[in-house]
Amino acid sequence: MTNFTFDIIIKDTLLNFNSWITNYKGNENLLSLINDFEDGGWRINKFNEYIWNNISETALSSKERESLLWKDYSRLTNSAKNLRLIDKNDVWEWSEIAEILLYWIMKEYYNWLPVVPKIFYKQNVNDNAKWADSVHIVVNENLDDFSLWLGEAKFFNSIDDDRFYNIINSICSWLQTEKFKKENSIITSSSDLKGLIKNSDLYEKIKSTLDWKTSIDIVKPKLNVPILLLHECDITNSESFLTDEYKSKIEEYHKERAISYFKKLNKKLETEIILFEKITFHLILFPVPSKEDIVNKFVSFGSTFRN
């Protein structure tokens, strides 16, 4: 698999880069990532390769993933055929591209364990994939404790304020106690969990903590909510080279958008989710020059497998 990386522009808590803010809880984090440029253009082939390198892991079953070879054409073919690539209203949103990217980001930046490959579940007639797009366990350095990561990913043509309400409402919905517990029950019933957690004591701790009978109040301090917004960006579209000026523009823009996002998120959650301040939230922003170009490139490459 290609060893490309994306540049980190910001990886910090909201309070650290806005110490004057008084309306935030200290549990809001921002990760801003960018792709680079080559020959006067944004590296769309590099981005597309990242997506396709991770499709097999997200769109195949556990058994298929165990026998996966990156150069195995048939595996890539099967995973490509599994992709639906349309939302439930048959509107071409292409958010599965963002879901695959979030899967890679969790692997690269947060040391995840892929407990529930949600895209695989979505391709099967199954209600288990209704809510969070991303479900992972992260084990601490001492291998004696864990955090739970339930996230969402969207591919937007902008990150103006009106786009935030859709995803904030979605988060609020699956943080309701019954849905939250249902998501946890999917994790504990996953056949992957025991194979991923080698420490038997930690395995039992995870099972017990996420058990349906356990109060959700105990789980919330362990919960992290990563939200990836892959988004079309005029700043990125107007650039031809990776410059310090471009990075500064993205940094300023993403900080401003993060402040607005968390202001709206907190206002919504404080009235609907008890102990929401115990949950850690991560906004992940990734700008692209053109959503249409990425979709067309993705479809063009994918059609070679799907036919």
Summary of the structure (lengths in Angstrom):
residues: 307
radius of gyration: 19.1
end to end distance: 24.1
largest distance: 57.3
contacts: 932
relative contact order: 0.17
helix: 51%
strand: 19%
